[in-house]
Amino acid sequence: MTTAICLFTRDLRVHDNPVLQHAAQAGRVVPLFVFDEAILRGPYLRPNRTAFLLDCLRDLRSSLGELGGGLVVRTGSPATEVAALAEEVGATEVHVAADVSAHAQARENNLREALNGCALHVHDTVVTAQPPGHFAPDGKDHFAVFTPYFRRWAAKPVRRTAAVPESLRMPKVRTGRLPTREALCPGDLSPELPTGGESAGRKLVQQWFDDGIADYDSGHDDLAGDATSRLSPYLHFGCVSPVELVNRAGDSEPERAFVRQLAWRDFHHQVLAARPAASYRDYRPRGDRWRDDPESFQAWREGRTGVPLVDAGMRQLAAEGWMHNRTRMATASFLAKTLHLDWRLGAQHFLDLLVDGDIANNNMNWQWMAGTGTDTRPDRVLNPVRQAERYDPDGEYIRRYLPELRSLPAKELHDPQRIDPEDLDRLGYPAPIVDIAAANARFRASHGK
């Protein structure tokens, strides 16, 4: 009987998982997750994501158990551990999801070299809805502009949703224990983290399609309303399938708007697949000479810039390990264009705290906002005063995360220049660290606008 290894990476689910489906069809299957020693040693592992990951693995182990299988856990180099396990159980096939980061691409190459006589099957459309690199403009390896990419993306139907295996046959093998979060990554957690795992993710999907998506096109930028799906952490760890979400969405305006956001996710993945160095290097260098101002950066990180919308967003990030997309853009623009600090500083801080911290989406979105990425308007500046007036007109979002300012009227919450300095002292809130209008004007002047 053929034995296959199902190597889980960023596809921690049993529903709509071609990796598990095809591995199970081989006969006997060994589901495996490897705690990658390179990630354990590197800057990517952080307390919030580690806690969420362990939730995901506990839930996955339970789901596999219900199918008659289990989850084998190893620590080390994925290539070394997979090769050793394949020899131990006599596996002739290894199945894994395709991914786009430089680390994921190196992992795939290492697996090919290590698997002596064992076939490696790499499955597309597990992490993304459409496969990165499978369509591109003539003479190029990827799309650099979203609109033409989306036209091609939308014209190509996604694959059919894969069925959950009816049962799993697993050879006798030592499964291993899951480590504790403190052993993997000690440190403080954000106090309001979501629960990880496919079970929690599927419940959230059901709630979203039942009660949330109907208002998505008109309300997704409403900061106080918080009318987004909050599915990004579950998409990042593969607890829910982007293909299943696309297949489930109908043709209403809100559903089309939601699917467009899934396409944006795929867009950034196909950029990074073609340009792995864009995770840390300017995609389109603009000759920026970033300022060196540790005090301003620290004020931004801690949510004490004296600009209420920016500080509210940074406080939400610290509390929840998540931030509304509109304030992600506003806080990124403020750091890179108003303070003119290197976008890499902000991207790393987001990765330090975000449960959905994703190299493709986080870092490429940061480049988009910094003007070094794929934005066709690199001089674009989001004024936090205008953003607050438009997307938090009553100041409810700001008050939620800056309770010290809850007594102030909305017009003062929107524009810190309107707050009486004596009120700032009384409320214990800092004065603005920068003149927003003057700083934005300097940025535009330096970029020829």
N, C-alpha and C positions, 0 to 999 in steps of 0.2 A: 504493500500500500504506500502511495506517495505521501510524503510529509512536507509541509510548507511552513515557513515562518512568516507571520504577519507582523512586520515591524511598525509599531505605532510611533508617530512623531507629532505632527500637528493635526491629527485626525482622531481625537480621543472620543470615538463614538462607535456604536454598532449599527445605527440607522444610516442608510445611504452612504456606505463606506465600501467602495470598490476594492480597496486593499484587503479588507476582511472577507468580502464576498468571494473574490477570486482565490485567496489563500484557502478558504474553507472548501472550495470546490475540488481542491487537489486530493482530498481524502482526510488525512490527519493534519491538524493545524496547531502551531505553537504561537499564541499571541505574545508579543514581547515589547517591553519598553525599556530603553537603556537611558539611565541618567548619564548624559554625555560629560565626560571628565573635562572636556574643553570648555563647556558651558559652565560647569561647576566652578572652574577656576577663573572664568572671565567676568567682565563687567555687566553681562546681561542678566545674571541671576540676581533677583531682588526679592525681599520678603513678600510683597503683595502678590507677585506673580507665582512665587513658590507656593504660597498657601493655596492659591486658586488651582494650580497644577495638581497638588496633592488631592484636593477635592475631586478633580477630574479623574485622577487615577483610581481613587477609591470607588467612585461611581462606575467607572469602566470595568473594574475587577468584578463588581457586583453584577453588572449586566452580562458580562461574559460567563459568569458562574451560572446565571439563569439559563444560558444556552448550553450548559454542560461543559464549559471550558474554564479558563482561568487566565490570569495575567502573570507572565514571567517577568521578573524585574531584575535587571543587572545594572552595574555601575562600571564605567570605563570608556574605552573607545568603541563607538557603535560597530565599526568594521570588525574589530577584534572580537567583541562579544558575540556578534551575529555569526561570525565564522566558527567560533568555538561551539556555540549552541547548535549550529547546523551539523557539525561533526558529531556532537553528542547524541542528537536525536535522528541522525541520518536524513536530514532535510535535503531535498534536491531543488527546492524553489524558495526564493525570498521575495516577498511583496512589500513595497513601500510607496508612499505618496511622493509625487514630484513637489519640489519647493524651489524657491527662487533666490534666497540669500546666498552670499558667497560661502557661508558655512554649510548650508544645505547642499550646494553644488559640490563642495569638497567631500562631504559625507557620502554622496552618491558615488563619486569617483573612487573613494577609498573602499567602499563596499564592492565595487566591480573588481578591484584588484585583489581583495582579500578572499572572495568567494571562489575557491578553487573547485571547479566542476559543479558549482551550484548556480542555477540560473537566477538572475536578478530581474524582476518585473517592476517597472516604475509606472505608476498610474497617475495620469493627469486628472484634472477636474475633481480633485479631492479637497485640496486647500482653496482652490479658486473655482468659479463657475465656468469660466472659459480657460482653456490652457494657454499660459503665457507663451508667446512666440509662435503660435500656430497661425496667426495672420498679422501682416505688417504691410506698410506701404511699399510700393515697388522700389527695389534697390536698397531697402533699409531693413534693419532687424527688429525694429519696434516703432510704435507710435509715440511721438513726443507731444502731441496735442490731443486732448480728451475728446473733443467733438467728433472728429473723423474716426477715432478709435471706437467711440460708442456706436456710431452708425454700423460699423462692421460687427461689433460685439452683438448688437441687438438683432442683426440680420441672421446670425448663426444660432439655431436652436441649441439649448443646453441638452446634455444627455438625459436619458430617462433616469428616474430615481432608482437606485440599487436596492434590492430587497435585503432584509435582515436574514442571515442564515437560519434555517429552522433549528439546527442544532450544530454543535461543534464536537468533533472527536479529537481528543488531545492525548498525545503519548505521555507516559509517566516522566515527569521532569520536576526538578526542584523549582518552585516558583519564586521564592525569596520574599522578604518583607519590604514594605514601603518605609522609607526613612521618615523621621519626624521633620517638621518644618524647621525647628530650631537647629537640628543637626545639619540640614542642608544649607540654610541661609538664615542665621540669627539676625535679629534686628526688630525694630518696632514695625507693627502693621498699621495701616490706615484703619481707623475704628469702624468704618461702615462699609467694609468690603462685601461684594456679592458672594453668594455661594457658588462654587464651581461645579462643573459636571454636566453630562448630557441630560440627566433627569431634570435638573434645574433649567437648563437651556431649552429643552423641549416644552417645558411648562411655560416659560416666558414667550416662546414662539406662539403657543396657543393663545395666550392672553393678548399678544400683539395683534394677531390676525382677527381675534374676536372683538377686541375693544379699542385697540390703539391706532391701527393703520388708517382708519377711515379719515382721520384728521391730519395725516402726515404731510400732505403737500402744502396745506395752509398753516400748519402749526409746528413744523419741525424746527423752526428758528425761534420759537417762543421760549425764552429762557425760563420764565417762571412756570410755564405749563409743562415743561419737561416732557414734551410729546415725541420723544424719539424711542426707538425700540430697545436701547441698551443691550443689544445683542452682540456688540463688538467683542467683548471678552470671550464669548462662547464661539464666535467665528474665529478668533485668533487661535484658540486651542483646539478648534475642530470639534467642539461639542455639538454644534449644529452645522448642517451642510449648506453652503451657498447655493448649490444646485437645487436642493430641496426647497429653499426659500424662493428661488426664481420660479420653479415649477408650481409652487403653491400660490404665488401671487396672481391675481387676476388682471383685468385690463382697465380698471378704474384709474382715474388720475392719481389718487394717493398711492395706489399699488405701483403704478409706473414710476412715480417719483422715488419710491423705496427701492425698486429694482435698479434705477439709475445710480443710486448710492452704492449698490453692490457692484455695479460696473466700474465706478470710481475705484473701488478696492482692487478689482482686477487690473485696472489701468496701472496703478502704482506697482503692482506685482510684475507686470510685463516690462515696465521700465527697469526695475531692479534686476530682473532676470537677465536683461541685456547689458545693464551697466551696474554690476555688483558694487563697484567702488563708490557709487552714488550714495551709499549708506553713510559715508563719512566725507566724501569729496564733492565739491560743487559740481552739479550736473552741467550747468552753464555758468562758468566763471564770469563775474561782472567786475572784477578788480576791486572788490570791496576791501577796505582797510578797517577792520572792526576795531572798536574802541576797547581798551583794557580798563574795566571799571568794576572790580570785585564787589564794592559796596552796593552799587546799583543792581548787580546780578543777584546778590544775596537778598536785597529788598524784594526783588521780583520773585525769587524762589519762595520767600516766606509770606508773600501776600501782604506786603507793607510798603507798596510804592506810593500810596496816597491817591491812587486812581481806583475808585471803588469797583468798577466792573472788572478790571484786571485782578485786583486783590480777591474779589469774590471767586473768580475762576480758579485762582491758585489755592484758595482755601478749600474749594470743592475737591480739587485734585488731592490735596493732603488728607482730607477726611474720607473720601470714597475710593481713591485709586482710580478715578474716572472723572472726566470733565465733559460738559456739553460741547458739541462740535463748534458752535458759534463762538464760545469763549476760548476754545482751543485756538481758533484763528485770531481772535482779538488779542489774546495774551502773546501769541507768537509774533504778530505784527508789532506789538508794543516793544518786545525785546529786540527784535532784529532791525526794525525800521525807526522806531521812536528813540530807543536807547542806543541803537546801532551796535549791539553786541552780537557776537558770532552765534549763528543759528545752532551750531553743534552743542553749545552750552545748554540751550533750551531743550534740544532734542534729547540729550542725555538725562536731563532732569525729569522730563516726561517719562522716559524709559525707566528711571529709578522708581517711579510711583505707579504708572499706569498698569492696571490689570490687563488691558488689551494692548500693552506695549508691543508693537509690531514694527520690525525694521522697515518693511516696505511702506506701510501706511504712515507710521509716525515720521520717519526721516524724510520721506518724499513729500509729505504734506508740509513739514518744516521748510524744506527747500522751496516749495511752492510759495509759501508765505514770505520767505526771506528774499525772493526774487532771483534765486540762483537755480531754481528748478524748472518745471515745465510751464509755469504761468506765462501766458503770452503778454501779460502786463506786469513786468518786473518792478515797475515803480508804484504798484498798488499799495496804498497804506490804509489800514483800517483805524479810523479815529475812535478810541474807546468811548468818547463822549457821545458821538453820533450812534455808535453801536448800542450803547445803553439806552439812549432815547428811543431807538427804533425797536429793539428786541426785548427790552425790559422797561416798558413805558411807565409802569407804576412802581418800579423799584423793588418788586417782590423778590426777585432772584438775589439782588444785592443784599437785601435785608436778611435773607435766609442764611447767607454765609458770612455776613458781616453784622452780627447782631448788635455790636456796639453802635451802629449807625441807624438802628431801626426807628429812632425818633425823628429822623430827618425827612423832609419832603422829597419827593422823587426828583425834582429839578436839581436839588443839591447832591443827591446820590449820583445823578448822571454826570454832573460837571463839578469836579472838586474845587474849581476856582470860585464857585458860588458859596462854598462853606466858610462860615466865619471862623477865622483862626482861633478865636476864643472857644468856639464849639469844638474844634479839633482837640485842643488841650483838654477840655472837659471830658470828652468822649474817649480820650486816649488813642486817637487815630492820627497817623502821621500826615504831615503836609506833603503835597506832590513832590516827588524827587526830580521832576523835569517839567518844563513848560511844554505841553504837548504840541500846541500849534507851532511854536518856534522850532522844536525838534523835528517835526514832520516836514516843515518847510526846508530845513537844512538837508534832510534826506533827499527830498525831491530835487533840490538845487544840485546836489552832488551827483544825481543820476540824470541830469540834463532836462529836468521837467520844471 
